[in-house]
Amino acid sequence: MLTLTINGEVHELDVDPATPLLWVIREQLALTGTKFGCGIAQCGACTVHLNGAPVRSCVTPVTVADQQKITTIEGLATNGEWHPLQQAWIDEQVPQCGYCQSGQIMSAAALLANNPNPSDNDIDQAMSGNVCRCGTYGRIRKGIKRAAATLAAGESSEPQDRSAGRGESRHG
Amino acid sequence: MGKWTRRAFISSGIIAGGTLAVGVAIRPGDRSGKVADLIAADGAAVFDVWLKLAPDNTVTAIIPHAEMGQGVHTSLAMMLADELDANWDEVRMQEAPAHKEYANYAMAKGYALGDADFPAFLVDTVDGVFLTATRMMGLQITGGSTSVKTTGQQAMRVAGAATRSMLLQAAAEEWQVAVSELSASSGRIEHPASHRSAPFAAFAERAASLPEPAKPRLKTSSEFTIMGTSPARLDVPAKVDGSASFGIDVRLPGMKFAAVKAAPVFGARIANVRNESVQNMPGVRRIVNLGDAVAVVADSYWQAEQALARLTVSYTESGNERINQSDIFNQFTADLDKAVAEQAFETDVKAGDAAAAFTAGERIIEAEYRVPYLAHATMEPMNCTAWMRDGRCELWTGTQNPLGFALEVAKALDIDADDVTLHNQYLGGGFGRRAFPDYAIQAARIARESAYPVQLIWSRAEDTRHDHYRQANISRFRAAINADGMPLAWENSYVDKHDPAEATHIPYGIDHQLIRYTSSQSHVPWGFWRSVDHSLHAFFTESFIDELAIAAGADPYTYRRQLLANNPRFRDVLDLAAEKSDWQRPLPENFGRGIAIHRSFGTIVAQVLEVEIVAGKLIARRAVCAVDAGYAVHPDGMKAQMESGIIYGLTAALYGEISIRDGAVQQSNFHDYPMLRMSEAPEIETHIINSGESMGGAGEPGTPAIAPALTNAIFDATGTRIRELPVQRHDLSKPDLKARDVV
């Protein structure tokens, strides 16, 4: 039996200890915001935080996370308010297909947590493990800088109520 | 703008709760290519759009296209809302359902109107619309950059304009005033003379009793209030908190997971599967032999993958087992040579008398180019969830072709198409790949024999090795040059044409042209790949014109410009790219810049790329893009699509290469099929021209020109002319002289 603290919630799990953390998160815990992309830590779509550090959950055995704190994209917003990166992603209209963006945001969040004012080179270093096939790199860079500026201003520039927004953009 | 000449079928009515519904079906003017044989006769409708105006004044646009990141839902709704003069904040979007619910007229009416009990008064007008719609099953495709230019222009705008016209007429009757005294804006109708104002919904019922306008007037671009702005895309918030549901995110009660591995060699089949070591592995439920692939179903995907890897599978001989990549290129060469010897080409373009011009020219320049196969490598690997119950099959997947998928699955299961329901999900990248239903058919066949829903997920290796590939190709050029270095004749011969037909066309004023091809097929499955044939032919033609410029001792920009003297629309795009890139500005040491221009899907794109090459290492520093798509409905979305197309094309040009060894694809994942990353991505700026010409697409036209812009820039920096992609095959570290006369 493993004990994982995911987004502040404690889960007791009975799984094969060799299972990668990714599949436990997606299947057992049904947190599907963390994505499968390559399975060999080449694309970053599966990035989550392990005690605050970004890890590729597709190659991280679940046992590594036992008794540890995991944060996924679903746990990034606090008290119903977007993380400054999420707000910046909306402001810069970063996502296209959106599939890689959970991993992009988690990598960026770990960067800003350690380096609140990253240079372009810092951003390149932190983000080059995350592939985006829609080519949103330029907007991701702008989004990180915007979020850094928000954090520097010491406020989360008019946090958006996450329940706002207009209905279905898709399924009827 | 404002031209609308095609015949539309418009119908309307009031449905439960006082909602006004207006439907538009149109038939296409374009009967070429894929569409032609699916249109039965004159009057057949191909695109259908519905608009609903609810009592709370919200407007719902029902959109027959999939959202895969290109912002199509937002752009299409903007077109409808603008013609309607709706309040953008009151506009909602809904994706039309797949297949029978949409194409079958009775169920379509129920879905579109949110009311299964269809009101009798609508039947006469609406039946015709949907009966004709049933003839186009399989055509609900998102691809070819057509959403805005076709559905948007011909149906969304008409639906909005027709509804606006009916609402104004209804208000005039209600208030006993002339229509000319009324105005519509932001979801309301105003009568300034009497200071009366009411929301659209107040007139819905009366509007429904009025005859539909046969041909509503569309706005001119100067009247647009929503088009031409860039409202936030509605799909973005769900894509920053993990809540957007892609195909792979579908969760159903009791669902199991499947991993699959097809015979590596295309055309081979499964000879034997040895299960012993696998059947008792934890979580394993079933091993399924699909004939050309083996799948394992397990409680978790990881268990399924582990078990699949331990199966011992043998394959039948397909006859393709000894084919290597060099054999395929050798075959192309032999087929080209044979076509030359036998004069057995198919003709793309024949203008003037190229043969005579070659004898008259001062000089002849030749070059041959080649490109490799390419995979799509969508971020979300192929996947589909299927559930078979009581002879009916339900599918959950992300697809660019929902009707086609449902039909193909019905055929594969030998069940009635009525018994297949497809729930389209967000697409984690499409780029053409998600128009092919192979993975949905596999999922359905696995689920057919299961008592539970099954989610089939392809590994990245499976996704890379069983794609439908952009074709490899060889293209040969000859040009006859006059004493001034300008081309008199242009001859281009290549193999394996797909579409669009005009991909090889050049915009330049060259009197004598012969563009031709011969068939040379391989066993490698072909597929639509972002911009399709444009993705290779822009590289070929824009490389060769660059070589001609260099041979003439001319500046590549001004040389092109001279040849565009009679093509002002192209020239304007080229000029804008040159101007914004500071074309004449001297570059630092080790830098080079290249230019290219190409039209695809009705949109002209010119790009200038600056590269820096130090010790053989290339970095693309800056890309400047000029685009004329006629009119940019959502300028920021247009820019995003150009950025995306550039990165996609640059990735392929630098790294993209799928190669065949022993009949199978050699590459398997991002380590051997590399992707451009953030540290390698150039700064991109896009400049838009709204020329007012017919609207073109946005999703694909950003891709074709960047490969030649790149290789032309490499030539500028190093004097090395790259004639074979990808660039990573070439050693750029050699201190090549700026040999201007390499050709």
Interface residues (C-beta under 8 A of the other chain):
Chain A: D16 T19 P20 W23 E27 A30 L31 T32 G33 T34 K35 F36 G37 C38 G39 I40 Q42 C43 A45 T72 I73 E74 L76 A77 W82 L85 Q86 W89 I90 Q93 V94 P95 Q96 C97 G98 Y99 C100 Q101 S102 I105 I123 D124 Q125 M127 S128 G129 N130 V131 C132 R133 C134 G135 T136 Y137 G138 R139 I140 R141 R162 G165 R166 G167 E168 S169 R170 H171 G172
Chain B: I62 E67 M68 G69 Q70 G71 H73 T74 D89 V91 R92 M93 Q94 E95 P97 Y111 A232 R233 L234 D235 V236 P237 A238 K239 V240 D241 G242 S243 A244 S245 F246 I248 D249 R251 F257 P282 G283 S300 Y301 W302 Q303 A377 T378 M379 E380 P381 H423 Y426 L427 G428 G429 G430 F431 I457 S459 R460 D636 A640 E643 S644 G645 I646 I647 Y648 T651 N669 F670 H671 M675 L676 R677 M678 S679 E680 A681 E683 I684
